[in-house]
Amino acid sequence: MRRGFPQKAIDFATFPVRAVMPFRAGERERWGLTSRASERLEYAARETVGYTLDVGCGPKNRLVAEYLGGNGFGVDVFDYDGSLGEEQVFEDLTTFPFEDGSFDSATLVAVIHHIPRSQRDAEMAEVHRVLRPGGNIILTQALPLAEILIHKITRVHARFLGKHYDIDLLREMHEEEEDHVTDEEIVERMARAGFRDIKKKPFPTQWGVNRVFVGWKK
Ligand SMILES: C[S@@+](CC[C@H](N)C(=O)[O-])C[C@H]1O[C@@H](n2cnc3c(N)ncnc32)[C@H](O)[C@@H]1O
């Protein structure tokens, strides 16, 4: 599922088009251009260091199934299309049904702003608990302005055209979910949960508009 250099060059050159292009959920590419959602899975996957817990995995558990060769486990609060098993869906993710140190990596790909604000620290602390020492947490989050714009665009599509490009609009959202979270909040919450050596890495093929945050459990 990893792109070669020619595809990356095309994706880089066409980013302004891809930035506003609505891709269907799970759509990997259209007209030879990679979807932003697939790209964020690829950037997150390459930071993993072993068996991975994907928190907020979304339909079809794509990160684990398509990018990690099955080496992980995806959980979510909602099963959008019947593709997740009942052992993967939990209404409340502030406690995970996993032993301490069960995973090498944990990913939250475009997820942190969907965790209700008052539950974010508890969920991050759970991620820290289930990682082994030396394991890492990997989060992706776009620049706040980009998150706000893309959420507005997808809401217009859903309301006036009946097209749902944003899967989260298909469930009843919690009132404390948000369209974006600032970089400062992400780094502070990661540090508060116990993660160290936190680094922010921009996605080159999205001109730095989206980024991956990586922190380590000592
Ligand atoms: C924008 S989607 C991203 C899905 C997937 N990670 C991806 O990149 O394709 C946000 C996901 O977060 C999930 N979610 C909502 N509340 C959550 C929570 N409290 N903890 C974890 N995930 C949550 C949603 O159900 C949804 O699958």
PDBQT file of the ligand as one rigid body, heavy atoms in Angstrom, charges set to zero:
ROOT
HETATM    1  C1  LIG A 301     -11.948  10.908  11.045  1.00  0.00    +0.000 C 
HETATM    2  S1  LIG A 301     -12.309   9.275  11.558  1.00  0.00    +0.000 S 
HETATM    3  C2  LIG A 301     -10.747   8.472  11.304  1.00  0.00    +0.000 C 
HETATM    4  C3  LIG A 301     -10.874   6.995  11.107  1.00  0.00    +0.000 C 
HETATM    5  C4  LIG A 301      -9.528   6.274  10.830  1.00  0.00    +0.000 C 
HETATM    6  N1  LIG A 301      -8.613   6.413  11.925  1.00  0.00    +0.000 N 
HETATM    7  C5  LIG A 301      -8.915   6.795   9.567  1.00  0.00    +0.000 C 
HETATM    8  O1  LIG A 301      -7.935   7.537   9.612  1.00  0.00    +0.000 OA
HETATM    9  O2  LIG A 301      -9.451   6.481   8.499  1.00  0.00    +0.000 OA
HETATM   10  C6  LIG A 301     -12.403   9.442  13.322  1.00  0.00    +0.000 C 
HETATM   11  C7  LIG A 301     -12.654   8.118  14.038  1.00  0.00    +0.000 C 
HETATM   12  O3  LIG A 301     -12.619   8.322  15.458  1.00  0.00    +0.000 OA
HETATM   13  C8  LIG A 301     -13.601   7.500  16.036  1.00  0.00    +0.000 C 
HETATM   14  N2  LIG A 301     -13.904   7.955  17.408  1.00  0.00    +0.000 N 
HETATM   15  C9  LIG A 301     -14.914   8.708  17.835  1.00  0.00    +0.000 A 
HETATM   16  N3  LIG A 301     -14.872   8.869  19.165  1.00  0.00    +0.000 NA
HETATM   17  C10 LIG A 301     -13.765   8.204  19.589  1.00  0.00    +0.000 A 
HETATM   18  C11 LIG A 301     -13.165   7.986  20.868  1.00  0.00    +0.000 A 
HETATM   19  N4  LIG A 301     -13.664   8.497  21.987  1.00  0.00    +0.000 N 
HETATM   20  N5  LIG A 301     -12.060   7.246  20.912  1.00  0.00    +0.000 NA
HETATM   21  C12 LIG A 301     -11.519   6.725  19.783  1.00  0.00    +0.000 A 
HETATM   22  N6  LIG A 301     -12.036   6.899  18.558  1.00  0.00    +0.000 NA
HETATM   23  C13 LIG A 301     -13.153   7.618  18.460  1.00  0.00    +0.000 A 
HETATM   24  C14 LIG A 301     -14.743   7.604  15.062  1.00  0.00    +0.000 C 
HETATM   25  O4  LIG A 301     -15.722   6.608  15.250  1.00  0.00    +0.000 OA
HETATM   26  C15 LIG A 301     -14.008   7.499  13.734  1.00  0.00    +0.000 C 
HETATM   27  O5  LIG A 301     -13.836   6.175  13.329  1.00  0.00    +0.000 OA
ENDROOT
TORSDOF 0
